[in-house]
C-alpha cells in the first residue's frame, strides 16, 4: 500500500509543480526577455523482484527554460545592427534638416553672384554696390549658420558618446554581478537570473558591438569589437571617456589602459555615433569649409585683378580662417607647425597628420612624414625656403621636434563658421579691369588688343606700365617703367606674359608695331572685372579647376542626401532582420498561451488522477485494516 501511496504522492507533487511552472509562464507571457519554462520528469528507479520491475513513481529533476544559444546570439547581433542603424538614421535626418534650414545657401549663392551682374550694368551706382555687399553679408551668415549647426551636432554627439559609455559601463557591472550569482548556483539552473543576464547582454549589444563566450561555470565573457574584455567572470572592465589626442573638444572612447579605441569600435549606438562623426559629419563639414574657402579665395583673387571705384587695386572681399593645426597632447618637443592653402585647385577634403620621423628616407621629407587622418600616405615636396608642400597645402615647421611628435592639420573644417566680410565699403568692389592694352596709332599691322589678363596680382611691377614693340619675324621686346625688359617671338594665339599680366592679340603685328599696357584710367565706367566676378559662379577653382563654388555646395548637398538615403535604407533592412530574428527566438523561447492553457488542463487532470491514486491506496489500506480487525 505504501508503494501505491508514494507513487500517487510523487505524481501529485509533479503535477503541482507543473501547474506552478505553467502558471508562471502565463503570468510572464508579456514580460520582455522571459523564456518559457517547463519541468523535466523522469521515472523513479523501480524495484526488481526477480521476474519484473515495478516503477516507484515520478521524479522532477529540473525546471528548465526554452533556450537556443544560436537564436539568442542572432537576436543580440541584429539588435546591435538595428540600434546602430536607428542612430545613424536619426543623425543623418538631423543633418539633412540642418542643410534645408541653413538659410538656403544655394539661392544665397545665386543672389550673391547675380549681384555682380547688377554692378556690371551700373559700375558707378552706389546702390548696386551696396546691394551686393548685403548679399555678401547674407551669404557669409548662411555659411556661418550651417557651420555652427554642424559644430553643435558635433557637441551633441560628444554628449551622446559619453552617455553611451556610461550606460555600457553600468550594464557590464550588472552582467558581472549576475555572473557571480549564477556561478554560485552550482548545478541548479537559475532561470530567472539567466533571463535577466540575457536581457542585459541584449541591451549592451544595442549600445556597442560585442562577442560573447559561454564559460563552463555558467558565466559569460563579453568582448567589444576592439578585442577588449568588457566582462570576464565576476570582473567588469567597461570603457573610459577621454579627449581626442589632437582635439580636446572631441570625445573619444578609451580602453581600461587609456588607449584610444574609437576607430576600432563598431555596432550599436556607440559604434554608429563614432562612425557618423568620422565618415559623415567630418567630410560634410570639410566639404562645406572647402566651398567657403573656394568662395573667399576665388572672389578675393579676382578682386585683386581689378580696380575699385577709387582707382585702387581691389582688396579682399572676404576673410576666412587659416587651416587649424593642433599638436598631439603627447608631444615631447617644442616644434611648432603652421599651414596655409597654397593651391586651392589641389586642396582635398581630407584632414592630415604631420609626424616627425627624423628620417631623410621616403616617404619622409626633411624628417617629416604626412598622412591623411584615415592613414593614406601623402607625398610631400621640400621648398627652397624650408617649407613643405603637399595637396594644395604648405607647411612651415620650426626646430625642436622630437621623433614621434605629430600635428593634425584641418584645412577647411572651420572655414564656413569663420567666413566673414573683409570690407563694408561699397566702393571697394573692384568692378573695373586693372589694366588696359592700347595699340599705337602708327601701327601698320592688323593686330588689335583682344584682352589683358592679370595672372599674378601680387607682382610688384603690375602697374609699372610697359610697352611691347615688335621686330622682324615676330620678335618682340617688352620694357616696363621700372626698367625691366623681356624678349620673345610671338606666336599667334599665344599670350605675351610680363610683369604678372598677359597680353592677347587678334591678328598679325607688323615689324615696328607697338602696344602699351598700363593701369586702366577709365575705371569708373568699366565693368570688365565685375563680369569676371559674376562668372566665378561657374568657374572651376577646386579639384584641379573642375569644380566651382556652386558645384562644391551642390556636391555637399548630394553627399548629405546620399548619406540620409543610405541610412534610411539600412534602417529598413536592419528592422526587417531584427524582427525576423526576434520572431525566430520567440517561436522557440516565447510563451504560447494556447499551449499553456492545454498544459494547465493536462497537469490538472494529472493532479486529479494522482489524488485518485492516493484515495485508492487509502481505501485499500482501510479495507485491509478492517479485515484484520474482523
Phi and psi in degrees as a GROMACS rama.xvg file:
@    title "Ramachandran Plot"
@    xaxis  label "Phi"
@    yaxis  label "Psi"
@TYPE xy
-64.1721  -34.5901  UNK-2
-64.3285  -44.0211  UNK-3
-64.932  -39.6137  UNK-4
-64.3138  -42.2803  UNK-5
-65.1666  -38.8825  UNK-6
-61.6637  -44.8  UNK-7
-63.4762  -41.6068  UNK-8
-64.2585  -41.9481  UNK-9
-63.4193  -40.3009  UNK-10
-65.8574  -39.7338  UNK-11
-62.0009  -44.7103  UNK-12
-64.3357  -41.1749  UNK-13
-64.7914  -42.8503  UNK-14
-66.195  -38.8607  UNK-15
-63.9284  -41.6403  UNK-16
-65.9471  -38.7166  UNK-17
-62.2821  -39.2278  UNK-18
-64.0605  -41.0402  UNK-19
-64.5632  -44.1579  UNK-20
-64.8781  -43.4395  UNK-21
-63.9966  -42.8796  UNK-22
-61.6359  -38.3204  UNK-23
-65.7508  -38.8567  UNK-24
-60.4147  -45.2297  UNK-25
-64.4763  -41.9261  UNK-26
-63.6754  -30.397  UNK-27
-104.353  18.5227  UNK-28
-58.3636  -30.6135  UNK-29
-101.454  7.51498  UNK-30
-81.3661  121.471  UNK-31
-65.275  129.232  UNK-32
87.1532  -3.18505  UNK-33
-75.8068  135.189  UNK-34
-104.92  132.189  UNK-35
-56.5304  137.742  UNK-36
-113.748  153.945  UNK-37
-149.877  155.397  UNK-38
-85.9435  148.2  UNK-39
-112.087  112.672  UNK-40
-108.059  143.452  UNK-41
-133.623  153.497  UNK-42
-71.6264  129.764  UNK-43
-66.2905  149.349  UNK-44
-58.4747  126.597  UNK-45
-81.1139  170.58  UNK-46
-100.347  129.015  UNK-47
-98.9791  120.341  UNK-48
-104.481  14.5021  UNK-49
105.035  -40.3382  UNK-50
-105.702  -24.1528  UNK-51
-160.222  169.727  UNK-52
-119.153  132.87  UNK-53
-106.923  135.205  UNK-54
-69.4166  154.468  UNK-55
-116.477  16.3293  UNK-56
122.068  -161.42  UNK-57
-121.791  150.481  UNK-58
-130.634  131.952  UNK-59
-92.2028  113.747  UNK-60
-97.8795  -14.2525  UNK-61
-166.453  154.13  UNK-62
-116.926  107.671  UNK-63
-114.542  155.722  UNK-64
-97.5438  150.518  UNK-65
-73.6749  119.712  UNK-66
-149.574  133.705  UNK-67
-126.054  115.334  UNK-68
-60.4175  -40.4997  UNK-69
-63.6879  -48.6571  UNK-70
-66.2045  -36.8185  UNK-71
-66.8783  -45.0983  UNK-72
-68.7512  -32.3232  UNK-73
-63.588  -39.6266  UNK-74
-63.1566  -41.482  UNK-75
-61.2881  -48.0139  UNK-76
-67.67  -39.5104  UNK-77
-70.3196  -30.5661  UNK-78
-67.8584  -37.8295  UNK-79
-60.5885  -45.5056  UNK-80
-67.1152  -38.3951  UNK-81
-66.4167  -46.2022  UNK-82
-64.7382  -36.5846  UNK-83
-64.8489  -43.3701  UNK-84
-66.1052  -37.4003  UNK-85
-63.4153  -45.2737  UNK-86
-63.5285  -45.0547  UNK-87
-61.4771  -42.1522  UNK-88
-65.719  -40.8699  UNK-89
-61.5203  -44.547  UNK-90
-67.1077  -43.684  UNK-91
-66.4929  -36.7801  UNK-92
-63.5178  -41.9555  UNK-93
-61.939  -42.7115  UNK-94
-62.8815  -41.7128  UNK-95
-64.1491  -36.7716  UNK-96
-64.9006  -39.8593  UNK-97
-63.2866  -39.0881  UNK-98
-65.0211  -41.122  UNK-99
-70.0878  -30.0172  UNK-100
-103.326  21.5714  UNK-101
-90.4755  25.4567  UNK-102
85.0548  15.9304  UNK-103
50.9033  70.0815  UNK-104
-57.9912  -35.3904  UNK-105
-62.4214  -49.4661  UNK-106
-67.9061  -31.3857  UNK-107
-67.1362  -40.1404  UNK-108
-61.9819  -44.1376  UNK-109
-60.7975  -43.0446  UNK-110
-64.7461  -38.7887  UNK-111
-63.8672  -52.1994  UNK-112
-67.5942  -31.6376  UNK-113
-64.7204  -28.2026  UNK-114
-62.706  -29.0214  UNK-115
-69.4405  -33.4224  UNK-116
-64.8236  -38.4668  UNK-117
-63.5259  -39.8879  UNK-118
-67.5894  -37.875  UNK-119
-63.547  -34.6264  UNK-120
-69.982  -27.603  UNK-121
-145.306  77.6062  UNK-122
-58.5714  -29.6832  UNK-123
-95.1459  3.98133  UNK-124
-83.9316  113.517  UNK-125
-62.3883  -33.3055  UNK-126
-66.8078  -38.3629  UNK-127
-64.9807  -40.1214  UNK-128
-67.4208  -40.8818  UNK-129
-65.6411  -38.9789  UNK-130
-62.9495  -38.8134  UNK-131
-63.2371  -43.4369  UNK-132
-62.6024  -36.3977  UNK-133
-62.9225  -42.7233  UNK-134
-62.809  -39.9394  UNK-135
-63.7711  -40.7837  UNK-136
-64.948  -43.4728  UNK-137
-61.592  -40.6833  UNK-138
-64.1938  -45.1877  UNK-139
-60.8089  -42.026  UNK-140
-66.045  -34.9899  UNK-141
-64.6949  -43.7981  UNK-142
-62.0814  -44.9703  UNK-143
-57.955  -46.5325  UNK-144
-61.482  -47.8748  UNK-145
-64.6052  -43.123  UNK-146
-61.3959  -41.3943  UNK-147
-67.7693  -35.2104  UNK-148
-66.2389  -36.9076  UNK-149
-67.2213  -36.8987  UNK-150
-62.6282  -40.1052  UNK-151
-65.0404  -39.6344  UNK-152
-64.9882  -35.9078  UNK-153
-62.8731  -41.4434  UNK-154
-64.2126  -41.2443  UNK-155
-64.1225  -38.3856  UNK-156
-64.4557  -39.8124  UNK-157
-56.4167  -45.0808  UNK-158
-64.5478  -42.4779  UNK-159
-65.187  -37.0109  UNK-160
-63.3386  -46.1177  UNK-161
-62.4361  -40.9568  UNK-162
-64.6367  -42.3801  UNK-163
-63.1626  -41.2803  UNK-164
-63.2739  -42.0866  UNK-165
-61.7657  -42.5625  UNK-166
-65.6847  -41.7374  UNK-167
-63.0501  -42.8668  UNK-168
-63.7987  -37.3538  UNK-169
-64.601  -41.5829  UNK-170
-66.9594  -42.1928  UNK-171
-66.1408  -31.1947  UNK-172
-66.6474  -42.1024  UNK-173
-66.9733  -38.7194  UNK-174
-64.6055  -42.2605  UNK-175
-62.8518  -39.592  UNK-176
-65.0594  -40.732  UNK-177
-68.1191  -35.8434  UNK-178
-54.9838  -43.7017  UNK-179
-61.9133  -47.8219  UNK-180
-64.3612  -39.6461  UNK-181
-68.4671  -41.2309  UNK-182
-66.8466  -29.6633  UNK-183
-76.1537  -14.76  UNK-184
-73.1836  -13.7515  UNK-185
66.9855  -130.209  UNK-186
-80.0918  -11.4629  UNK-187
-77.6472  130.081  UNK-188
-87.6676  109.447  UNK-189
-83.6545  82.9683  UNK-190
-56.322  -44.7787  UNK-191
-63.1419  -39.9524  UNK-192
-66.7407  -37.7311  UNK-193
-64.7067  -41.6536  UNK-194
-63.5662  -42.4516  UNK-195
-60.5772  -42.9899  UNK-196
-65.3907  -42.2415  UNK-197
-60.473  -39.6054  UNK-198
-63.8062  -39.4597  UNK-199
-68.7072  -38.2781  UNK-200
-64.6484  -39.3579  UNK-201
-61.2699  -43.3617  UNK-202
-62.6643  -41.5262  UNK-203
-63.9799  -40.3017  UNK-204
-63.3884  -29.9371  UNK-205
-69.4771  -21.8584  UNK-206
-90.3468  -41.775  UNK-207
-150.298  149.181  UNK-208
-63.3837  136.875  UNK-209
-138.893  163.774  UNK-210
-127.78  145.943  UNK-211
-127.451  136.969  UNK-212
-128.852  125.794  UNK-213
-80.2811  138.884  UNK-214
-105.856  157.828  UNK-215
-59.5651  -27.2288  UNK-216
-85.4667  8.92129  UNK-217
91.6387  -7.04025  UNK-218
-82.1829  164.603  UNK-219
-115.742  137.244  UNK-220
-102.822  130.673  UNK-221
-119.507  133.473  UNK-222
-126.741  146.048  UNK-223
-84.5862  171.852  UNK-224
-69.4883  -13.5884  UNK-225
-81.9792  -5.72762  UNK-226
93.0243  -4.6178  UNK-227
-75.822  138.472  UNK-228
-74.6114  124.69  UNK-229
-93.9805  -38.1842  UNK-230
-137.817  132.86  UNK-231
-140.235  107.7  UNK-232
60.9735  -124.956  UNK-233
-93.1894  7.62705  UNK-234
-101.221  131.172  UNK-235
-111.627  131.9  UNK-236
-111.742  -55.912  UNK-237
69.5135  -162.365  UNK-238
-116.953  172.412  UNK-239
-125.738  156.814  UNK-240
-106.859  132.555  UNK-241
-142.76  -173.565  UNK-242
-105.188  150.078  UNK-243
-59.0901  144.018  UNK-244
-60.1932  -26.9457  UNK-245
-108.057  -13.2052  UNK-246
-139.974  102.027  UNK-247
-63.2598  -19.0017  UNK-248
-90.4481  7.84296  UNK-249
-117.73  119.769  UNK-250
-77.8323  133.201  UNK-251
-119.559  161.768  UNK-252
-106.311  129.318  UNK-253
-116.484  154.149  UNK-254
-84.4538  -176.012  UNK-255
-67.1031  -17.1305  UNK-256
-92.4315  -0.795878  UNK-257
89.4724  9.6607  UNK-258
-85.2252  138.959  UNK-259
-74.1845  117.503  UNK-260
-116.042  16.0744  UNK-261
-55.3057  -41.8168  UNK-262
-72.7476  -13.4789  UNK-263
-104.698  1.15835  UNK-264
-94.0751  137.99  UNK-265
-147.759  164.214  UNK-266
82.9069  150.452  UNK-267
69.2964  -176.649  UNK-268
-61.3342  -43.913  UNK-269
-64.1695  -45.7508  UNK-270
-62.207  -37.8683  UNK-271
-67.1928  -40.6011  UNK-272
-61.4939  -46.7351  UNK-273
-66.8609  -41.4722  UNK-274
-66.4242  -41.6613  UNK-275
-63.8723  -44.3378  UNK-276
-62.6897  -40.2026  UNK-277
-77.3996  -41.4144  UNK-278
-107.6  -8.6155  UNK-279
-123.54  -54.5278  UNK-280
-68.3292  -47.6568  UNK-281
-58.4963  -50.8478  UNK-282
-62.2932  -37.4707  UNK-283
-65.3265  -43.1217  UNK-284
-68.1403  -38.2464  UNK-285
-66.1521  -39.6675  UNK-286
-67.6887  -39.6366  UNK-287
-62.4412  -43.1566  UNK-288
-64.6579  -35.2674  UNK-289
-66.2824  -38.143  UNK-290
-64.9368  -41.3432  UNK-291
-64.5213  -40.6574  UNK-292
-66.5196  -39.8776  UNK-293
-63.074  -41.1516  UNK-294
-60.621  -53.5875  UNK-295
-64.0284  -50.8345  UNK-296
-69.3021  -36.491  UNK-297
-64.7394  -47.1147  UNK-298
-67.6364  -44.4181  UNK-299
-62.486  -39.7934  UNK-300
-65.4803  -39.7687  UNK-301
-73.0119  -33.3532  UNK-302
-57.513  -42.7587  UNK-303
-68.0066  -13.1095  UNK-304
-92.9393  4.83771  UNK-305
-131.248  -178.088  UNK-306
-115.638  140.853  UNK-307
-82.2143  -174.449  UNK-308
-67.6223  -17.9014  UNK-309
-94.266  4.47486  UNK-310
81.7993  11.1047  UNK-311
-96.6997  155.809  UNK-312
-60.3132  135.638  UNK-313
-61.2722  137.936  UNK-314
-100.623  178.575  UNK-315
-62.4899  139.048  UNK-316
-93.1107  -29.1428  UNK-317
-125.159  154.506  UNK-318
-118.54  147.505  UNK-319
-143.286  142.264  UNK-320
-63.6111  149.054  UNK-321
-71.8248  161.677  UNK-322
-53.8174  142.659  UNK-323
-82.8232  130.709  UNK-324
-120.969  126.072  UNK-325
-130.561  124.926  UNK-326
-77.5487  148.025  UNK-327
-64.89  145.916  UNK-328
-63.3877  -21.7141  UNK-329
-96.8271  9.01494  UNK-330
-59.5611  139.098  UNK-331
-103.384  -21.837  UNK-332
-89.825  -175.686  UNK-333
-113.336  10.8588  UNK-334
-68.4853  151.705  UNK-335
-123.039  153.828  UNK-336
-130.973  134.648  UNK-337
-118.4  154.112  UNK-338
-140.288  146.792  UNK-339
-145.245  155.867  UNK-340
-87.8665  115.618  UNK-341
-105.847  -19.9236  UNK-342
-145.103  97.0631  UNK-343
-61.2626  -34.4492  UNK-344
-65.9972  -25.539  UNK-345
-96.2661  -4.15359  UNK-346
-69.5274  132.453  UNK-347
-100.168  -174.029  UNK-348
-96.5944  9.8703  UNK-349
-91.2717  159.957  UNK-350
-100.652  158.498  UNK-351
-131.475  158.303  UNK-352
-126.263  119.77  UNK-353
-101.908  118.815  UNK-354
-118.429  136.711  UNK-355
-86.5623  117.562  UNK-356
-103.731  -20.1788  UNK-357
73.5982  8.97579  UNK-358
-107.879  151.406  UNK-359
-102.791  -0.350435  UNK-360
-89.1476  143.17  UNK-361
-57.3499  142.862  UNK-362
-85.5678  4.65491  UNK-363
-72.1292  145.721  UNK-364
-131.662  121.859  UNK-365
54.1984  32.7274  UNK-366
89.2456  0.730057  UNK-367
-119.718  146.325  UNK-368
-128.893  144.764  UNK-369
-121.849  139.571  UNK-370
-147.127  156.686  UNK-371
-73.9381  165.149  UNK-372
-63.4699  -22.5227  UNK-373
-85.1593  -4.83453  UNK-374
105.861  -0.445336  UNK-375
-72.5678  126.293  UNK-376
-71.2763  134.717  UNK-377
-118.552  130.872  UNK-378
-80.5222  132.021  UNK-379
-112.139  160.003  UNK-380
-123.359  145.868  UNK-381
-92.5337  135.036  UNK-382
-98.8407  160.85  UNK-383
-62.5025  -27.7449  UNK-384
-87.311  8.28151  UNK-385
92.3236  -5.46509  UNK-386
-81.4254  169.35  UNK-387
-122.809  144.995  UNK-388
-131.259  146.318  UNK-389
-168.191  134.52  UNK-390
47.4881  48.6664  UNK-391
83.4516  1.4532  UNK-392
-115.99  149.571  UNK-393
-124.25  130.923  UNK-394
-113.242  133.133  UNK-395
-109.007  127.616  UNK-396
-123.298  140.442  UNK-397
-98.5604  173.007  UNK-398
-77.3293  167.41  UNK-399
105.321  4.48851  UNK-400
-76.2096  146.108  UNK-401
-105.465  148.453  UNK-402
-56.1277  129.718  UNK-403
101.065  -17.3945  UNK-404
-62.9599  142.713  UNK-405
-144.168  156.792  UNK-406
-136.171  135.326  UNK-407
-97.0178  133.493  UNK-408
-113.469  123.259  UNK-409
-113.927  94.1709  UNK-410
-65.799  -34.6325  UNK-411
-127.898  -3.61728  UNK-412
-57.7256  -41.2464  UNK-413
-97.0992  5.85424  UNK-414
-66.0078  -40.8835  UNK-415
-68.7733  -46.997  UNK-416
-71.1093  -19.6173  UNK-417
-102.175  0.741132  UNK-418
-63.8173  135.161  UNK-419
-150.633  157.225  UNK-420
-71.3839  138.471  UNK-421
-96.8072  -7.83914  UNK-422
-150.78  151.906  UNK-423
-118.617  11.6959  UNK-424
-96.4833  114.025  UNK-425
-60.7461  -29.4015  UNK-426
-71.2352  -11.1821  UNK-427
-77.6735  -9.77135  UNK-428
-69.9712  121.682  UNK-429
-87.6744  82.5638  UNK-430
-80.7872  -26.2977  UNK-431
-91.1639  153.886  UNK-432
-67.552  145.169  UNK-433
-73.4328  -35.0096  UNK-434
-127.081  157.511  UNK-435
-137.628  136.292  UNK-436
-102.842  141.139  UNK-437
-136.095  133.403  UNK-438
-84.4518  139.972  UNK-439
-64.9828  144.183  UNK-440
-67.0536  -17.1027  UNK-441
-94.4689  2.40966  UNK-442
-60.3034  140.646  UNK-443
-106.262  -16.8566  UNK-444
-79.3255  175.061  UNK-445
-98.8423  11.5526  UNK-446
-72.7059  137.158  UNK-447
-128.155  159.213  UNK-448
-78.7326  120.432  UNK-449
-96.3928  -30.9115  UNK-450
-168.05  147.141  UNK-451
-123.409  114.343  UNK-452
-112.82  141.945  UNK-453
-89.14  122.18  UNK-454
-98.3435  -38.2478  UNK-455
-129.32  96.2562  UNK-456
-70.0403  -12.2511  UNK-457
-93.4019  0.0747769  UNK-458
-62.4378  129.835  UNK-459
-63.7826  -25.6198  UNK-460
-103.73  18.5734  UNK-461
-56.3135  -40.8909  UNK-462
-105.497  21.6876  UNK-463
-73.694  -16.4594  UNK-464
77.3293  136.295  UNK-465
-149.395  156.374  UNK-466
-124.386  132.894  UNK-467
-110.569  118.143  UNK-468
-115.279  133.309  UNK-469
-97.7705  143.559  UNK-470
-115.522  -160.497  UNK-471
-69.1226  146.979  UNK-472
69.864  17.941  UNK-473
83.9217  3.97013  UNK-474
-68.4733  151.26  UNK-475
-143.216  158.209  UNK-476
-132.444  129.451  UNK-477
-109.905  132.427  UNK-478
-132.335  130.752  UNK-479
-105.386  174.82  UNK-480
-68.7259  -14.5446  UNK-481
-91.5475  3.25315  UNK-482
89.2251  4.7292  UNK-483
-84.3765  151.162  UNK-484
-141.479  159.095  UNK-485
-144.445  151.248  UNK-486
-130.898  160.691  UNK-487
179.061  -179.449  UNK-488
-117.37  125.731  UNK-489
-77.1149  133.135  UNK-490
-118.4  126.293  UNK-491
-54.306  131.621  UNK-492
91.5195  -8.32207  UNK-493
-107.482  127.592  UNK-494
-73.4252  149.139  UNK-495
-91.6753  125.199  UNK-496
-110.644  136.619  UNK-497
-167.294  139.112  UNK-498
52.9034  32.8577  UNK-499
86.7705  1.86581  UNK-500
-123.703  166.66  UNK-501
-132.419  134.491  UNK-502
-107.542  121.012  UNK-503
-108.566  133.821  UNK-504
-116.392  150.193  UNK-505
-113.876  129.337  UNK-506
97.8097  -171.452  UNK-507
-118.157  121.507  UNK-508
-76.6187  147.447  UNK-509
-97.359  161.439  UNK-510
-61.1503  130.789  UNK-511
97.8679  -13.6884  UNK-512
-68.3713  150.017  UNK-513
-142.049  154.266  UNK-514
-136.033  137.859  UNK-515
-108.188  144.06  UNK-516
-123.567  122.751  UNK-517
-148.193  170.898  UNK-518
-59.6159  137.175  UNK-519
-64.3158  120.653  UNK-520
-94.4366  -7.45621  UNK-521
-113.204  43.2216  UNK-522
-64.9298  -28.0454  UNK-523
-60.9266  -31.8955  UNK-524
-110.317  3.64146  UNK-525
-91.1219  138.103  UNK-526
-122.7  13.2558  UNK-527
-57.6547  -47.9329  UNK-528
-73.059  -29.8673  UNK-529
-63.2265  -39.7109  UNK-530
-64.914  -39.9806  UNK-531
-64.6822  -37.5268  UNK-532
-65.3704  -41.0575  UNK-533
-63.5199  -35.5481  UNK-534
-70.1366  -12.2722  UNK-535
-63.4128  -20.7214  UNK-536
-55.1185  -35.0756  UNK-537
-116.24  12.8757  UNK-538
-91.9882  126.455  UNK-539
-71.0496  127.693  UNK-540
-126.901  -19.8334  UNK-541
-105.845  166.013  UNK-542
53.3508  48.2846  UNK-543
69.7044  26.6478  UNK-544
88.0332  10.3837  UNK-545
-92.0206  -21.3386  UNK-546
-122.416  127.623  UNK-547
-86.9502  175.539  UNK-548
-61.9991  -45.1726  UNK-549
-62.2111  -40.1844  UNK-550
-65.3483  -36.0468  UNK-551
-64.4381  -40.6372  UNK-552
-68.6864  -38.3116  UNK-553
-62.0721  -38.8486  UNK-554
-62.9505  -39.2029  UNK-555
-62.6036  -43.5337  UNK-556
-59.695  -44.3153  UNK-557
-64.9619  -40.447  UNK-558
-61.5491  -46.8419  UNK-559
-68.8735  -41.2159  UNK-560
-63.0936  -39.5801  UNK-561
-65.7792  -41.0781  UNK-562
-61.0701  -41.3152  UNK-563
-65.8146  -41.9799  UNK-564
-64.8195  -43.3069  UNK-565
-64.7977  -39.5778  UNK-566
-65.6395  -41.238  UNK-567
-64.8593  -44.0455  UNK-568
-64.5839  -39.8158  UNK-569
-65.6018  -38.6737  UNK-570
-62.3073  -42.276  UNK-571
-61.1063  -44.16  UNK-572
-64.6067  -47.4944  UNK-573
-68.6421  -31.7067  UNK-574
-64.255  -43.2615  UNK-575
-63.078  -42.6151  UNK-576
-66.2074  -39.6543  UNK-577
-66.048  -44.9043  UNK-578
-61.1212  -38.0556  UNK-579
-65.2911  -44.2495  UNK-580
-65.9735  -41.6232  UNK-581
-64.1412  -39.6107  UNK-582
-64.4207  -43.4113  UNK-583
-64.3035  -41.6354  UNK-584
-66.6849  -39.7102  UNK-585
-70.9959  -31.4535  UNK-586
-63.608  -25.5744  UNK-587
-93.2198  -42.3195  UNK-588
-111.635  -10.8516  UNK-589
-76.729  162.183  UNK-590
-88.5403  125.124  UNK-591
-103.108  112.069  UNK-592
-63.9571  -31.657  UNK-593
-64.8273  -43.5198  UNK-594
-64.648  -41.1978  UNK-595
-66.2123  -36.1107  UNK-596
-62.9695  -40.9605  UNK-597
-65.4737  -37.6302  UNK-598
-64.4605  -37.7188  UNK-599
-59.1647  -44.7478  UNK-600
-63.2176  -42.5357  UNK-601
-60.5858  -48.9257  UNK-602
-70.7601  -31.5565  UNK-603
-63.5363  -44.7993  UNK-604
-66.3924  -38.1826  UNK-605
-64.6163  -39.5806  UNK-606
-62.9174  -46.1254  UNK-607
-64.1346  -40.6705  UNK-608
-66.4175  -40.5912  UNK-609
-65.6339  -37.8341  UNK-610
-62.762  -36.3549  UNK-611
-67.6761  -35.5567  UNK-612
-62.5532  -43.9742  UNK-613
-62.9266  -41.775  UNK-614
-62.9739  -40.0647  UNK-615
-64.3918  -43.3313  UNK-616
-61.3454  -38.6835  UNK-617
-65.8945  -41.3941  UNK-618
-63.2938  -44.4735  UNK-619
-62.6926  -41.9632  UNK-620
-64.3522  -40.6304  UNK-621
-64.2328  -42.1809  UNK-622
-63.4092  -39.0784  UNK-623
-66.2596  -41.9884  UNK-624
-63.6551  -42.0696  UNK-625
-63.5278  -40.8258  UNK-626
-65.3281  -37.1497  UNK-627
-69.6777  -40.7374  UNK-628
-67.225  -29.8187  UNK-629
